[in-house]
Amino acid sequence: MTFPTATAPLPLRGNRLTMGLARATLSLAGWRIDGELPREPKFVVIVAPHTSNWDFLLGVTAKSALGLRVSWLGKHTLFRPPFDALLRWLGGIPVDRSAPHGVVGECVVAFNNASALVLGLAPEGTRKGESRWRTGFYQIAAGAGVAILPVAFDYGTRAVRLFPVLYPSGDLNVDLARLTSLYRDVRGKHPRSVMQINTH
């Protein structure tokens, strides 16, 4: 089984040992990584479907196998002792979701100020019920002028699928239709029957 590997100018993390352990863990669990990472220093990763807390562990293992440094946003209430230091070490950034527009603006500024940054986001608003995508990830990518890398956690084929990047065109509805179509045959750990897009 082969794995793609993060190389400069991407933000890198880990070493041959940590990458090897993560790859062995995925292989033993019957998972693989399909696709290639973009050779760009800055982009937004969106991961879907998000239907289980197990997705977090899968994501952490996958990024370690790739040797990629990924930052991600989490509810500020999760960042409490004794786990706050670990979550930050894993790339977590606490945010207050009651002010989403402020979060988007801060992320755009972070991209503009960074020489290399990969930000991972789950566009869905919930792990249960209907799958409703929020558009903050698109606003961040468009505002920062960076690409979007769609990634699927496909429990049906046990593959972490890296799709080709999408560069925001400025037409939100067209770009979202292209993105969501990639996930039409992807099955989450707890499959959903409906995918909705919240453009408000």
C-alpha positions as CSV (number, residue, x, y, z in Angstrom):
1,M,0.0,0.0,0.0
2,T,1.4,3.4,-0.9
3,F,0.6,6.8,0.7
4,P,1.0,10.3,-0.7
5,T,3.5,12.4,1.3
6,A,3.5,16.0,2.1
7,T,6.6,17.8,0.7
8,A,7.7,21.5,0.7
9,P,6.3,24.1,0.3
10,L,3.4,22.5,2.3
11,P,3.6,23.0,6.1
12,L,5.1,19.7,7.4
13,R,4.9,17.9,10.7
14,G,6.3,14.7,12.1
15,N,9.1,12.5,11.0
16,R,9.6,9.1,9.4
17,L,8.8,7.3,12.6
18,T,5.5,9.1,13.3
19,M,4.5,8.8,9.7
20,G,5.3,5.1,9.6
21,L,3.3,4.5,12.8
22,A,0.3,6.4,11.4
23,R,0.5,4.5,8.1
24,A,0.7,1.2,9.8
25,T,-2.3,2.1,12.0
26,L,-4.4,2.9,8.9
27,S,-3.3,-0.2,7.1
28,L,-4.1,-2.5,10.1
29,A,-7.5,-0.9,10.3
30,G,-8.1,-1.6,6.6
31,W,-7.9,2.0,5.5
32,R,-6.0,3.7,2.7
33,I,-5.5,7.2,1.4
34,D,-6.4,7.8,-2.3
35,G,-5.3,10.9,-4.2
36,E,-2.6,13.5,-4.0
37,L,-1.9,16.6,-1.9
38,P,-1.6,19.9,-3.8
39,R,1.8,21.4,-4.0
40,E,0.7,24.7,-2.6
41,P,1.7,26.3,0.7
42,K,-1.8,27.5,1.7
43,F,-5.3,25.9,1.2
44,V,-8.5,25.0,3.0
45,V,-9.3,21.3,3.5
46,I,-13.0,20.4,3.8
47,V,-13.8,16.9,5.2
48,A,-17.2,15.3,4.8
49,P,-19.3,13.5,5.6
50,H,-18.9,14.1,9.4
51,T,-21.3,11.7,11.1
52,S,-19.2,10.3,14.0
53,N,-16.7,11.3,16.6
54,W,-14.5,8.6,15.2
55,D,-13.9,10.9,12.2
56,F,-11.6,13.0,14.4
57,L,-9.3,10.1,15.2
58,L,-9.3,9.1,11.5
59,G,-8.4,12.6,10.5
60,V,-5.6,12.9,13.0
61,T,-4.1,9.6,11.9
62,A,-4.5,10.5,8.2
63,K,-2.7,13.8,8.5
64,S,0.1,12.2,10.5
65,A,0.5,9.5,7.8
66,L,0.8,12.3,5.2
67,G,3.3,14.3,7.3
68,L,1.1,17.3,7.0
69,R,0.6,20.1,9.6
70,V,-3.1,20.9,9.6
71,S,-4.8,23.5,11.8
72,W,-8.5,23.1,12.7
73,L,-11.2,25.0,14.5
74,G,-13.0,23.6,17.5
75,K,-15.7,24.8,19.9
76,H,-14.0,26.8,22.7
77,T,-15.7,24.7,25.3
78,L,-13.6,21.7,24.3
79,F,-10.4,23.4,25.1
80,R,-10.4,22.8,28.9
81,P,-7.9,21.0,31.1
82,P,-6.7,18.4,31.0
83,F,-7.2,18.1,27.2
84,D,-6.6,21.6,26.0
85,A,-2.9,21.3,25.6
86,L,-3.2,18.1,23.6
87,L,-5.9,19.6,21.3
88,R,-3.7,22.6,20.6
89,W,-0.7,20.4,19.9
90,L,-2.9,18.5,17.4
91,G,-3.5,21.8,15.6
92,G,-6.7,22.8,17.4
93,I,-7.7,26.5,17.5
94,P,-10.6,27.3,19.9
95,V,-13.4,29.5,18.5
96,D,-16.6,30.9,19.8
97,R,-19.2,29.8,17.2
98,S,-21.7,32.5,18.3
99,A,-19.7,35.0,16.2
100,P,-19.2,33.2,12.9
101,H,-18.4,36.3,10.8
102,G,-15.6,37.2,13.1
103,V,-14.1,33.7,12.8
104,V,-14.2,34.0,9.0
105,G,-12.4,37.3,9.1
106,E,-9.8,36.1,11.5
107,C,-9.1,33.1,9.4
108,V,-8.6,35.3,6.3
109,V,-6.2,37.4,8.2
110,A,-4.3,34.3,9.4
111,F,-3.9,33.1,5.8
112,N,-2.8,36.5,4.6
113,N,-0.1,36.7,7.4
114,A,1.2,33.1,7.0
115,S,3.7,31.9,4.5
116,A,2.2,28.4,4.8
117,L,-1.1,27.3,6.3
118,V,-3.5,24.4,5.9
119,L,-6.8,24.8,7.6
120,G,-9.1,21.8,8.0
121,L,-12.9,22.3,8.4
122,A,-16.0,20.1,8.5
123,P,-18.6,22.1,6.5
124,E,-21.5,20.2,8.0
125,G,-23.3,21.8,10.9
126,T,-24.1,18.6,12.8
127,R,-23.1,14.9,13.1
128,K,-26.8,13.8,13.2
129,G,-29.9,14.0,11.1
130,E,-29.7,15.8,7.8
131,S,-26.4,16.9,6.3
132,R,-26.4,20.7,6.1
133,W,-23.3,22.4,4.8
134,R,-22.3,25.8,6.1
135,T,-20.4,28.1,3.8
136,G,-17.8,29.6,6.1
137,F,-15.1,27.5,4.6
138,Y,-15.9,29.0,1.1
139,Q,-15.9,32.5,2.5
140,I,-12.5,31.9,4.0
141,A,-11.0,30.4,0.9
142,A,-12.5,33.1,-1.4
143,G,-11.5,35.9,1.0
144,A,-7.9,34.6,1.3
145,G,-7.6,33.7,-2.4
146,V,-6.6,30.0,-1.6
147,A,-7.8,26.7,-3.0
148,I,-10.2,24.2,-1.4
149,L,-9.1,20.6,-1.1
150,P,-12.2,18.3,-0.7
151,V,-11.5,15.2,1.3
152,A,-13.9,12.3,2.0
153,F,-14.0,9.9,4.8
154,D,-15.6,7.0,2.9
155,Y,-16.5,4.2,5.3
156,G,-18.0,2.2,2.4
157,T,-14.6,1.7,0.7
158,R,-12.5,2.5,3.9
159,A,-10.7,5.2,2.0
160,V,-9.6,8.7,2.8
161,R,-10.2,10.3,-0.6
162,L,-8.4,13.4,-1.7
163,F,-10.2,15.0,-4.6
164,P,-8.7,17.6,-7.0
165,V,-8.6,21.1,-5.5
166,L,-11.2,23.7,-6.4
167,Y,-10.4,27.4,-6.8
168,P,-13.3,29.6,-5.7
169,S,-14.8,31.2,-8.8
170,G,-16.9,33.7,-6.9
171,D,-20.1,32.0,-7.9
172,L,-21.0,30.3,-4.6
173,N,-23.9,28.2,-5.9
174,V,-22.0,26.8,-8.8
175,D,-18.9,26.0,-6.8
176,L,-20.9,24.3,-4.0
177,A,-22.8,22.2,-6.5
178,R,-19.4,21.0,-7.9
179,L,-18.1,20.2,-4.4
180,T,-21.1,18.4,-3.1
181,S,-21.4,16.3,-6.2
182,L,-18.0,14.7,-5.3
183,Y,-19.6,13.2,-2.2
184,R,-22.6,11.7,-3.9
185,D,-21.4,8.1,-3.6
186,V,-19.4,8.6,-0.3
187,R,-20.8,6.8,2.8
188,G,-20.1,8.1,6.3
189,K,-19.9,5.9,9.3
190,H,-23.6,6.7,9.9
191,P,-25.0,7.3,6.4
192,R,-27.4,10.1,5.7
193,S,-30.1,10.3,3.0
194,V,-30.2,14.1,2.6
195,M,-27.6,16.7,1.8
196,Q,-28.6,20.3,2.1
197,I,-26.7,23.5,1.6
198,N,-27.2,26.5,3.8
199,T,-26.2,29.6,1.9
200,H,-27.3,32.1,4.5
